[in-house]
Amino acid sequence: MNSLQPIKIAILAMGGEGGGVLADWIVDLGEANGYLAQTTSVPGVAQRTGATIYYVELYPQAQAEADGAAPVLALMPLPGDVDVVLASELMEGGRAIQRGLVTRERTTLIASTHRVYSIAEKSAMGDGRVDSGELLAHASQAAKRFIRFDMAEAAEAAGSVISAVLFGALAGAGVLPFGRAQFEATIERGGVGVKPSLRAFADGFSRAQGEAEAGEAKVIEAAVPQPRHPAVRALVERVQQGFPVAAHHFLLEGVRRLIDYQDTDYAGLYLDRMAAVAALPHDGDGRLLRETARHLALWMSYEDTARVAALKTRATRFDRVRAETRLADGQVLAINEYMHPRLQEICETLPAGFGRWLMASSLPRKWVESLTRRGRVIQTSSLHGYLLLRTVAACKRWRRSTLRYADENRRIEEWLRRIADAAARNPALAVEVAQCQRLVKGYSDTHERGLRNYDTLMAALQRAGAALAPATLRELRDAALADEHGHQLQAALARHALA
C-alpha cells in the first residue's frame, strides 16, 4: 500500500487580503507542475471576528496513476495534520495554533507580524490588545519552523497585496517541491497586476530565505521641535527649560495634541497644571510626572461632537481611506457616516446654563428628542455632508463655554487634587491615581460606563484614604477595565471591604 500523503496547506486570511487568490495560485502551481489539487474555503463571520480558512491539498498525479486510483483529498484541515500554515496577520497565526493546525513535529508557519486589532481588542475599556511579543514567542515554540515579518508593509511598498508576499515567502521557505521560476510563472499566468505582484513576491522570497533583515528594529530618533509660530515656540521652550528631560516627550506630545484640539492657550493651561504636578513629592524616578502628563493630555482632549466632526473631515482621514481601499484612477469613493447624537450630547455642546435648562425641561426636551430619535447618514465625501460636519467642527471655538467643558474641567481639577493628596502621603499611590484616568474615554455610552466605574473607584479611594495600598488600587482599576458593566469592580471592592 502506498503511504505517500498529500501536501496539506491551510491559509487564514481576512476579507480583502487575497486569500482566495493565494489559494488559487497554489492550486494552479500544483496543476501546472504535475500535481492533483483541491481547495475549499470556510468563510468567517466578519472581516475581523473570523477570518476565512482556505485549505489546499496537493498530490502527485504520477503517483495517482501508478496507484491506479484517484486520491481522496480532505475538505478541511485536521488538528495535527497540516504541513504549511499561511497567516495574513499575527493574530490569525495565533488562531491557527489555537485550533491545533500548527504542530512542532511537522508544520511550517508563515505569518505576517503586523496586527489588525479585533473588535474585542478595540472595544475593551482598557488596553485590550493582545501582546504581540507573547504571540510571537508562542508561535516560535508551537511550529517546526516559523517565518515572520511585516508582510503588510512589504505589500504596500510593492504596490501589491499581502497574498503575493505570502506566496513569495512560501516559495522562499522551500517546503514545496517547486522552484522559484515555477512560482513566478503562476503569477504571470494570472495576468492581473503581474508586475506589482512579482515585486511583492520577490520581497517575500528574499525575506523568507533570510536575505533581508526582517526582524531588525528601526530606531528613529525624535526630532527636536522647531516651531515657527511664536506662541508655539514659547510653549516648547517652556517644556525644555521648566521640566525634567525624562518628561519632555510626553509633555511635548501633550502640547501638540492640545493645540490641535483647541489652541495655544489651552496647551498653556495644560503646562500650568503640569507645573503644579512637578512640584509634588515623588519617588525620584519621574514616573508621576510622566503618567500625569500622558493622562492629563488625554483627558483635556476629551471627545465631544466638535472633536468627532473634526476627525471625520480631516484630509489625512480621506487619504487614509483612499489608501486602504486602494482607490484606482477613475473610481469614485463615497464615505457614509452614521450619526446619532443623543439629547445629552446636544445639551453638552450648548452654553452651560442653556444646556442644563434644556436637560431639565419638559416640552423643549421632548421636542429635541423627537427630532433626534433616529440617526442620520451623512456622506462626508459630498459637499453638503462635508460642510455640515465642518460647521459642527468649527464650534470648538466656543468649547470653553459649553456644559461638557464645565463638567470635564471640574472632574479634571478633582482628579488633580486627588493626585496631590495621594502624593503627600504616598507618591506610589499618586501614580496609581493618575492612571485611573484610563477609565474615562470615548463618548456617548462608552464614556458614561467608564465614568461610572471611575466615580466608583474614586469613592472607594476617598473612603480608604491613606490606608489604601497602591497595589490594591491597581487591582481595583484592572477590575474596572476588565468589565465595562462594573461587576468585576464590585466583586473586587467586596473582597477588600471597600464596597
HUDA-V608156 format. One record per pair of residues at least 6 apart in sequence whose C-alpha atoms are under 7 Angstrom apart, sorted by sequence separation. I is the first residue (numbers start at 1). J is the second residue. D is the distance in whole Angstrom. If there is no record, write none. Layout:
I;J;D
I;J;D
This chain:
13;19;5
30;36;7
31;37;6
44;50;4
64;70;6
87;93;5
96;102;6
122;128;7
140;146;6
155;161;5
188;194;6
206;212;6
227;233;5
282;288;7
358;364;7
359;365;6
379;385;5
380;386;4
399;405;6
423;429;7
441;447;5
480;486;6
493;499;5
30;37;6
44;51;5
64;71;6
121;128;4
155;162;5
187;194;6
207;214;6
259;266;7
348;355;6
358;365;6
378;385;5
422;429;6
423;430;5
440;447;6
11;19;7
43;51;7
44;52;5
121;129;5
240;248;7
258;266;7
259;267;6
347;355;4
422;430;5
480;488;7
43;52;4
171;180;6
239;248;6
258;267;5
441;450;7
479;488;5
480;489;5
490;499;7
27;37;6
42;52;6
43;53;6
152;162;6
155;165;6
440;450;5
479;489;5
27;38;7
41;52;7
42;53;5
151;162;6
278;289;6
347;358;7
419;430;5
439;450;5
440;451;5
41;53;6
42;54;7
171;183;7
239;251;7
255;267;5
277;289;7
347;359;7
439;451;7
41;54;4
476;489;6
479;492;7
40;54;6
41;55;6
151;165;6
184;198;7
419;433;6
440;454;7
39;54;7
40;55;5
419;434;6
439;454;6
39;55;5
40;56;7
57;73;7
236;252;7
476;492;6
39;56;4
38;56;6
39;57;7
93;111;6
37;56;7
38;57;5
82;101;6
274;293;7
37;57;6
38;58;7
79;99;7
80;100;6
81;101;7
82;102;7
37;58;5
55;76;6
79;100;4
80;101;6
90;111;6
36;58;6
37;59;7
55;77;7
79;101;5
80;102;7
89;111;6
90;112;6
35;58;6
36;59;5
78;101;7
80;103;6
83;106;6
84;107;5
85;108;6
86;109;6
87;110;6
88;111;6
89;112;5
90;113;5
35;59;5
36;60;6
83;107;5
84;108;5
85;109;5
86;110;5
87;111;5
88;112;6
89;113;6
90;114;6
91;115;7
35;60;4
36;61;6
82;107;6
83;108;6
84;109;6
85;110;6
86;111;6
87;112;7
89;114;6
90;115;6
343;368;7
34;60;6
35;61;5
89;115;6
343;369;6
34;61;6
453;480;6
30;58;7
342;372;7
23;54;7
341;372;7
15;47;5
232;264;7
14;47;5
23;56;7
164;197;5
168;201;4
172;205;4
231;264;7
235;268;7
453;486;6
14;48;7
109;143;6
167;201;6
168;202;6
171;205;6
172;206;7
340;374;7
450;484;7
38;73;7
40;75;6
108;143;6
113;148;6
165;200;5
169;204;4
173;208;6
340;375;4
449;484;6
107;143;6
108;144;6
109;145;6
110;146;6
111;147;6
112;148;5
113;149;5
114;150;5
160;196;5
164;200;6
165;201;5
168;204;4
169;205;5
172;208;5
173;209;6
339;375;6
340;376;6
449;485;7
14;51;5
107;144;5
108;145;5
109;146;5
110;147;5
111;148;5
112;149;5
113;150;5
159;196;6
160;197;6
164;201;5
168;205;4
172;209;5
338;375;7
339;376;5
13;51;5
14;52;6
104;142;5
106;144;6
107;145;7
108;146;6
109;147;6
110;148;6
112;150;5
114;152;7
158;196;6
165;203;7
166;204;6
338;376;6
339;377;6
432;470;6
460;498;6
12;51;6
13;52;6
103;142;6
104;143;5
105;144;6
112;151;5
165;204;5
169;208;5
258;297;7
338;377;5
12;52;6
13;53;7
102;142;6
103;143;5
104;144;4
160;200;6
250;290;6
254;294;7
261;301;6
337;377;5
338;378;6
429;469;7
12;53;5
94;135;6
102;143;6
103;144;7
158;199;6
336;377;6
337;378;5
425;466;7
429;470;5
432;473;7
436;477;6
11;53;6
12;54;6
158;200;5
247;289;7
251;293;6
336;378;6
337;379;6
428;470;6
432;474;6
439;481;7
10;53;7
11;54;5
247;290;5
250;293;6
254;297;5
258;301;6
336;379;4
337;380;7
10;54;6
11;55;6
250;294;6
335;379;6
336;380;6
10;55;5
94;139;7
155;200;6
334;379;7
335;380;6
9;55;6
10;56;6
154;200;7
335;381;5
9;56;5
334;381;6
8;56;6
9;57;6
355;403;6
8;57;5
154;203;7
352;401;6
7;57;5
8;58;7
351;401;5
352;402;5
6;57;6
7;58;5
351;402;4
352;403;4
6;58;5
7;59;7
350;402;5
351;403;6
6;59;5
349;402;5
350;403;6
348;402;6
349;403;6
348;403;5
349;404;7
348;404;5
147;208;6
149;214;6
149;215;7
10;77;7
313;380;7
49;118;6
48;118;6
49;119;7
48;119;7
9;82;6
313;386;7
8;82;5
9;83;6
10;84;6
11;85;6
12;86;6
13;87;6
88;162;7
8;83;5
9;84;5
10;85;5
11;86;5
12;87;5
13;88;5
7;83;7
8;84;7
9;85;6
10;86;6
11;87;6
12;88;6
313;390;7
12;92;6
309;389;5
310;390;7
309;390;7
309;392;6
310;393;5
309;393;5
306;392;5
307;393;6
306;393;4
306;394;7
306;395;6
306;396;6
262;396;7
303;442;6
304;443;7
280;420;7
291;431;7
295;435;7
303;443;6
22;163;6
282;423;7
281;423;6
288;430;7
292;434;6
295;437;6
18;161;7
280;423;7
281;424;6
288;431;5
291;434;6
17;161;6
19;163;6
283;427;6
291;435;7
17;162;6
18;163;5
22;167;7
282;427;5
17;163;6
281;427;7
29;183;7
29;186;6
28;186;7
25;186;6
126;438;7
126;439;7
125;439;7
126;481;5
125;481;5
125;482;7
125;484;6
